[in-house]
Amino acid sequence: MVRGLYTGASGMMAQMERIAVLSNNLANVNTPSYKRDSTLMKAFPEMLIHRINDDGVRVFPLGSYDLMPIVGKLGT
């Protein structure tokens, strides 16, 4: 039961972040030279496979003109 609650809470937090980015984009739509933000959400197994086969920095196309680097090998 706790696992299901954790899954639901994770989904809600991801959607909350998506809505925050969307509202920021709407608030700044008339600002000169504002570039929209975007969110990228992936399933954990897909991310895990990319981490296992990691060769450094990956770049995923977000649209016709955006590229977002995903940094690997972060440590503290």
C-alpha positions as CSV (number, residue, x, y, z in Angstrom):
1,M,0.0,0.0,0.0
2,V,2.8,2.4,0.8
3,R,4.4,1.7,-2.5
4,G,1.2,2.7,-4.3
5,L,1.1,6.0,-2.3
6,Y,4.7,6.7,-3.2
7,T,4.0,6.1,-6.9
8,G,0.9,8.4,-6.7
9,A,2.8,11.1,-4.8
10,S,5.7,11.0,-7.3
11,G,3.3,11.4,-10.2
12,M,1.6,14.3,-8.5
13,M,5.0,16.0,-7.9
14,A,5.9,15.6,-11.5
15,Q,2.7,17.1,-12.7
16,M,3.1,19.9,-10.2
17,E,6.5,20.7,-11.7
18,R,5.0,20.6,-15.2
19,I,2.2,23.0,-14.2
20,A,4.8,25.4,-12.6
21,V,6.8,25.5,-15.8
22,L,3.6,26.0,-17.9
23,S,2.4,28.8,-15.7
24,N,5.9,30.5,-15.9
25,N,5.7,30.2,-19.6
26,L,2.3,31.8,-19.7
27,A,3.3,34.6,-17.3
28,N,6.3,35.5,-19.5
29,V,4.7,35.1,-22.9
30,N,4.9,38.8,-23.6
31,T,8.4,39.4,-22.2
32,P,10.8,40.4,-25.0
33,S,13.3,37.6,-26.0
34,Y,11.8,35.1,-23.4
35,K,12.6,31.5,-24.3
36,R,10.0,29.0,-23.1
37,D,11.0,26.4,-20.5
38,S,10.0,22.8,-20.9
39,T,10.0,19.7,-18.8
40,L,11.1,16.2,-19.8
41,M,9.6,13.3,-18.0
42,K,10.6,9.7,-18.5
43,A,9.9,6.4,-16.9
44,F,12.6,5.2,-14.4
45,P,13.4,1.9,-16.3
46,E,14.1,3.9,-19.4
47,M,16.4,6.3,-17.5
48,L,18.1,3.3,-15.8
49,I,18.9,1.7,-19.2
50,H,20.5,5.0,-20.3
51,R,22.5,5.1,-17.1
52,I,23.8,1.6,-17.5
53,N,25.0,2.3,-21.1
54,D,26.1,5.8,-20.1
55,D,28.9,7.3,-22.1
56,G,28.8,10.8,-20.6
57,V,26.4,13.6,-21.7
58,R,23.3,12.8,-23.6
59,V,21.3,15.3,-25.7
60,F,17.6,14.7,-26.3
61,P,15.8,16.8,-28.9
62,L,12.8,18.6,-27.3
63,G,11.4,20.2,-30.3
64,S,12.4,21.6,-33.7
65,Y,15.0,23.9,-32.2
66,D,15.7,22.9,-28.6
67,L,18.3,20.5,-27.2
68,M,18.5,19.7,-23.5
69,P,21.7,18.0,-22.1
70,I,21.2,15.4,-19.5
71,V,24.4,15.2,-17.4
72,G,25.6,11.8,-16.3
73,K,28.1,10.9,-13.7
74,L,27.2,13.4,-11.0
75,G,28.5,12.9,-7.6
76,T,28.7,14.7,-4.3
